[in-house]
């Protein structure tokens, strides 16, 4: 049985957001949490992440879940304009890339 939505502060949940390896670890944790929660709110307040981390964590996650399921299960909030631009590029590229 899935419990309620959980909110994760990125700065506390994932203190290191620089490398692809850290992005993989974060993605695996998110997938694990989705097994017991219907959706996740990711709070990016005061967070800086690299392209590598974002691509491995969220880019691969959208590929694995699919765009529709990602939009239903992953809520992104407190995103700076710079980070929004980065995420738009990564997620759009991953959704439209040939399989």
C-alpha positions in Angstrom: 0.0 0.0 0.0 1.3 3.4 -1.0 1.4 6.1 1.6 1.0 9.9 1.0 3.2 12.1 -1.1 6.6 12.8 0.4 8.4 16.1 0.2 12.2 16.0 -0.2 14.5 19.0 0.3 17.2 18.4 -2.2 19.9 20.1 -0.1 19.2 17.7 2.8 18.3 14.5 0.9 21.1 14.8 -1.6 24.0 16.9 -0.2 26.2 16.2 -3.1 24.8 17.1 -6.5 27.8 17.4 -8.8 28.6 14.1 -10.5 26.8 11.5 -12.7 27.5 8.9 -9.9 25.7 11.1 -7.4 22.8 11.6 -9.9 22.5 7.8 -10.3 22.4 7.4 -6.5 19.7 10.1 -6.2 17.6 8.5 -9.0 17.8 5.1 -7.4 16.6 6.6 -4.1 13.7 8.4 -5.9 12.7 5.1 -7.6 12.8 3.3 -4.2 10.6 6.0 -2.6 8.1 5.8 -5.5 7.5 2.2 -4.5 5.9 3.3 -1.2 4.7 6.8 -2.1 2.3 7.8 -5.0 4.3 10.9 -5.8 7.3 12.9 -4.7 7.8 16.7 -4.3 11.3 17.7 -4.9 12.1 21.1 -3.3 15.1 22.8 -5.0 15.3 25.8 -2.7 18.9 27.0 -2.3 20.1 24.1 -4.5 22.8 24.1 -7.1 23.1 21.0 -9.3 25.3 20.3 -12.3 24.1 19.2 -15.8 25.7 15.8 -15.1 23.7 15.3 -11.9 20.4 16.6 -13.4 20.8 14.4 -16.5 21.5 11.2 -14.5 18.9 11.8 -11.9 15.9 13.5 -13.6 16.8 12.9 -17.3 17.1 9.2 -16.9 14.2 9.1 -14.5 11.9 10.6 -17.1 13.1 8.0 -19.7 12.4 5.2 -17.2 9.0 6.4 -16.1 7.8 8.0 -19.3 6.7 11.6 -19.6 3.1 11.1 -18.4 4.0 9.1 -15.4 6.9 11.5 -14.5 4.5 14.4 -14.6 2.1 12.6 -12.4 4.6 11.4 -9.8 7.4 14.0 -9.7 6.6 17.5 -8.5 9.4 20.1 -8.8 9.2 23.3 -6.7 11.3 26.3 -5.8 13.3 26.1 -9.0 15.4 29.1 -9.9 15.1 30.5 -13.5 18.6 29.2 -14.3 17.8 25.7 -13.0 14.4 25.8 -14.8 16.1 26.4 -18.1 18.6 23.6 -17.4 15.9 21.1 -16.5 13.7 22.1 -19.4 16.6 21.4 -21.8 17.5 18.0 -20.2 14.0 16.7 -19.8 12.9 17.8 -23.3 16.0 16.2 -24.8 15.4 12.9 -22.9 11.7 12.7 -23.9 12.3 13.5 -27.5 15.5 11.4 -28.0 15.1 8.2 -30.1 15.1 5.0 -28.1 
